[in-house]
């Protein structure tokens, strides 16, 4: 039961932190004109958010380790924390990649070429933070942890966040499995890594629809030009006939 509560509370942390971080980015954009999509802002924002998320996970893991009553629990908490953290990060990266592909945002896709480094660094930092508490015992991490704990104590938020946390964990699990499958297929060069992807199928369908609309628009322009030419010729004939009669 303690392990299940640990996993559930990680979901609460991720849900609440995601909301707080998006609010922070919104304030930066609309009050200070700083857009997270800009090159240097994107990398700093991504690195800082991952650092806070990793250290929040490490704090939660450390607190549960102090209450562990068996050797199995002392092994499970760090392992589960690492797995859930991996699920969340890969799910977030997969979601961003999907949005960029659907929008055909080549700049966003280029910015994501370092996502693997961010993922690896986050997992290493989490592992180190369990042995070196000074890595997660910082003012910014403690502030976010206290803020999340305070928000979760409010009954209304507790019910809403708790409900969302369950679906959130299931969602990141499913998306991460797809992302891991794609990564493994790509690394070994197996077929089906892209063709069977829901994202790529969706993009291909969108491209086909766009191509079809462009063809229909082109055909409409051609028909319209021919119609104008025919009308012009008819008018010329009418004028010619009128001139002959006169």
HELIX and SHEET records of a PDB file:
HELIX    1   1 UNK A    2  UNK A   32  1                                  31    
HELIX    2   2 UNK A   39  UNK A   66  1                                  28    
HELIX    3   3 UNK A   71  UNK A  103  1                                  33    
HELIX    4   4 UNK A  106  UNK A  111  1                                   6    
HELIX    5   5 UNK A  112  UNK A  114  5                                   3    
HELIX    6   6 UNK A  115  UNK A  131  1                                  17    
HELIX    7   7 UNK A  133  UNK A  135  5                                   3    
HELIX    8   8 UNK A  139  UNK A  153  1                                  15    
HELIX    9   9 UNK A  155  UNK A  188  1                                  34    
HELIX   10  10 UNK A  198  UNK A  245  1                                  48    
END                                                                             
